[in-house]
């Protein structure tokens, strides 16, 4: 009987604890929640939806999702972490107000004061959607899409053999790459620094390629190497090192 009472007591405790946890998980909505959501919905349909479609959806919804930020639906917008309970605490507002970089819309004029105010008020009202911004035809199908604007990026350009630029002070350039570097410097009114000593060179090469300093023995070996391939051999050895990469 004693064991039965203990078991019943434990079960009662679990039930009570579960009930308390369930009560804690209940979200208590403010009394004006329905009114605020309706206000937000009206604002969304009248002002915010056209704004998001024309200024944001091209890069953040439909077939193109830049920076993993998708605002094509309320669910995706909330999951992005870009908006908070208030506009003041929302990262999205910091971007469109140009308080944080990258300024949004990217490479476009800043939103007007009216547009920013409408977006902020909509977020404060709970950011309700009447329906997703992207239709079934424009929604992301899960596969990566490359847009025409994306293809303008340098890595999508076809390979070609550019002409080696003519430069002043051509005695500084030892190869074609040096000509391109020197041409850019001269275009901006810059001049190359003097060539560093071999001791400085080996330290820079080691830190740049493997993140470690050369040993005294490695420095002395490089300083003693007077062959024309000394620099090339040093770089090849570092690229072959297990520490590289």
C-alpha positions in Angstrom: 0.0 0.0 0.0 2.9 2.4 0.9 4.5 1.8 -2.5 1.2 2.4 -4.2 0.8 5.8 -2.4 4.3 6.8 -3.4 3.6 5.9 -7.0 0.4 7.9 -7.0 2.1 10.9 -5.4 4.8 10.8 -8.1 2.3 10.6 -10.9 0.3 13.5 -9.5 3.5 15.5 -9.3 4.3 14.8 -13.0 0.8 15.7 -14.0 0.8 19.0 -12.0 4.3 19.9 -13.3 3.1 19.2 -16.9 0.1 21.3 -16.4 2.2 24.2 -15.0 4.6 24.0 -18.0 1.6 24.0 -20.4 0.3 27.1 -18.7 3.7 28.8 -19.0 3.8 28.1 -22.7 0.5 29.7 -23.4 1.0 33.1 -25.2 -1.1 35.8 -23.7 -2.2 38.2 -26.5 -2.8 41.9 -25.7 -6.4 43.0 -25.7 -5.9 45.1 -28.9 -4.1 42.3 -30.8 -6.9 41.8 -33.4 -7.3 45.5 -34.0 -3.5 46.0 -34.4 -3.2 43.1 -36.8 -6.0 44.5 -38.9 -4.4 47.9 -39.0 -1.1 46.2 -40.0 -2.9 44.2 -42.7 -4.5 47.3 -44.2 -1.1 49.1 -44.2 0.5 46.1 -45.8 -1.9 45.9 -48.7 -1.9 49.6 -49.3 1.7 50.6 -48.8 4.1 47.9 -47.6 3.3 45.2 -50.2 4.0 47.5 -53.2 7.2 48.7 -51.5 8.5 45.2 -50.8 7.6 44.0 -54.3 9.3 46.9 -56.1 12.3 47.5 -53.9 13.1 44.2 -52.2 11.6 41.1 -53.8 14.0 41.1 -56.7 16.9 40.1 -54.4 15.1 38.6 -51.4 12.2 36.4 -52.7 11.0 34.5 -55.7 13.9 33.0 -57.7 16.7 35.0 -56.1 17.5 34.8 -52.4 20.5 37.0 -51.6 22.3 36.7 -48.2 19.8 33.9 -47.2 17.2 36.6 -46.6 13.7 35.7 -47.9 10.8 38.0 -47.3 8.4 36.4 -49.7 6.1 35.2 -46.9 5.5 36.2 -43.3 6.8 32.8 -42.1 10.1 33.2 -43.9 10.5 36.9 -42.9 10.1 36.0 -39.2 12.4 33.0 -39.5 15.1 35.2 -41.0 15.7 37.1 -37.8 15.7 40.4 -39.7 12.7 41.8 -37.8 12.1 41.9 -34.0 9.0 42.7 -32.0 9.6 46.4 -32.6 10.9 48.3 -35.6 13.5 50.0 -33.4 15.1 46.7 -32.5 14.8 45.3 -36.1 18.0 44.8 -38.1 16.0 45.3 -41.3 15.2 48.9 -40.2 18.8 49.5 -39.4 19.7 48.6 -42.9 17.0 50.7 -44.7 17.6 53.6 -42.4 21.4 53.4 -43.3 22.4 53.0 -39.6 24.1 49.7 -40.5 25.8 48.4 -43.6 25.2 47.1 -46.2 22.7 49.9 -46.8 19.4 48.7 -48.3 18.2 48.6 -51.0 21.7 47.6 -52.2 23.1 50.1 -54.8 19.8 51.8 -55.0 18.6 55.2 -53.6 17.6 55.2 -50.0 13.9 54.7 -49.2 11.9 57.9 -48.7 11.0 59.0 -45.2 7.4 58.0 -45.9 8.4 54.5 -47.0 10.6 54.0 -44.0 7.9 55.2 -41.7 5.3 52.8 -43.3 7.7 49.9 -43.0 8.5 50.7 -39.3 4.8 51.1 -38.4 4.0 47.8 -40.1 6.6 45.9 -38.1 5.4 47.5 -34.9 1.9 46.2 -35.8 3.1 42.6 -36.1 4.2 42.5 -39.8 1.0 40.7 -41.0 0.8 39.5 -44.6 -2.5 39.0 -46.5 -0.7 36.5 -48.8 2.8 35.6 -49.9 4.6 38.2 -52.1 5.9 35.5 -54.5 3.4 33.5 -56.6 3.8 29.8 -57.4 5.5 30.8 -60.7 8.1 32.9 -59.0 8.6 31.0 -55.8 11.9 29.4 -55.2 11.9 25.7 -56.2 14.9 24.9 -53.9 17.4 25.0 -56.7 20.0 27.8 -57.0 19.0 30.3 -59.6 21.4 32.6 -61.5 19.8 35.8 -62.6 21.0 38.1 -65.4 22.4 40.5 -62.8 24.2 37.6 -61.2 25.9 36.8 -64.5 27.5 40.2 -64.6 29.7 39.2 -61.7 33.4 38.7 -62.8 33.5 35.0 -62.1 30.7 34.4 -64.7 32.5 36.3 -67.4 34.0 34.3 -70.3 37.8 34.0 -70.3 39.7 36.2 -72.6 43.3 37.3 -73.1 43.6 41.0 -72.1 46.2 43.2 -73.6 49.1 43.9 -71.2 48.9 47.6 -70.4 51.7 50.0 -71.2 53.2 51.7 -68.1 55.7 54.2 -67.1 58.5 53.1 -64.9 58.4 49.8 -66.7 61.7 48.7 -65.2 59.8 48.0 -61.9 57.6 45.4 -63.6 59.2 41.9 -63.9 56.2 40.2 -65.6 52.8 40.8 -67.1 51.0 40.7 -63.7 53.3 43.5 -62.5 52.2 45.6 -65.5 48.6 45.3 -64.5 49.3 46.2 -60.9 51.5 49.2 -61.9 48.9 50.4 -64.3 46.2 50.5 -61.6 48.6 52.3 -59.2 49.6 54.9 -61.8 45.9 55.5 -62.6 45.3 56.4 -59.0 48.5 58.5 -58.7 50.3 55.9 -56.5 53.9 54.7 -56.8 55.2 51.2 -55.8 57.2 50.8 -52.6 60.9 50.0 -52.8 61.7 46.3 -53.0 62.1 44.8 -49.5 65.1 42.9 -48.3 65.2 39.1 -48.6 64.9 38.8 -44.8 61.7 40.8 -44.8 60.4 39.0 -47.9 60.7 35.5 -46.4 58.9 36.5 -43.2 56.0 38.0 -45.2 55.9 35.0 -47.4 55.7 32.6 -44.5 53.1 34.5 -42.6 51.0 35.1 -45.7 51.0 31.4 -46.9 51.3 29.2 -43.9 50.7 31.6 -40.9 54.0 30.6 -39.3 57.3 32.4 -39.0 60.4 31.0 -40.7 63.0 29.4 -38.5 66.5 31.0 -38.2 67.9 28.1 -40.3 65.3 28.7 -43.1 66.1 32.4 -43.1 69.8 31.8 -43.4 69.2 29.2 -46.2 67.2 31.7 -48.2 69.6 34.5 -47.7 72.5 32.3 -48.9 70.6 31.2 -52.0 71.8 33.6 -54.8 70.2 31.7 -57.6 67.7 33.5 -59.9 65.0 31.0 -58.8 65.4 31.6 -55.1 62.1 33.5 -54.7 60.2 31.1 -56.9 61.6 28.1 -55.1 60.7 29.6 -51.7 57.0 30.1 -52.8 56.8 26.7 -54.3 58.1 25.1 -51.1 55.5 27.0 -49.0 52.7 26.0 -51.3 53.7 22.4 -51.0 53.8 22.7 -47.2 51.1 20.8 -45.2 50.5 24.0 -43.3 49.4 25.8 -46.4 45.6 26.2 -46.7 
